[in-house]
């Protein structure tokens, strides 16, 4: 379990960091950068889910919330 934890930690951390970065850019009103960061975050979440680091439903929920937030910021 320790070996799995050490293997999974960087992937989980990278996914969380990329989502946080995307949210920060969405709130900062920089639409091009926010869209690029959101795409990157979705990619990291998919990779983490594919490798079993996070549950696929968890990844889907996070992606959904992020894209919803991005769409809301575009419409304003």
Helices and strands as residue ranges (DSSP letters): H 2-27, H 31-50, H 56-75
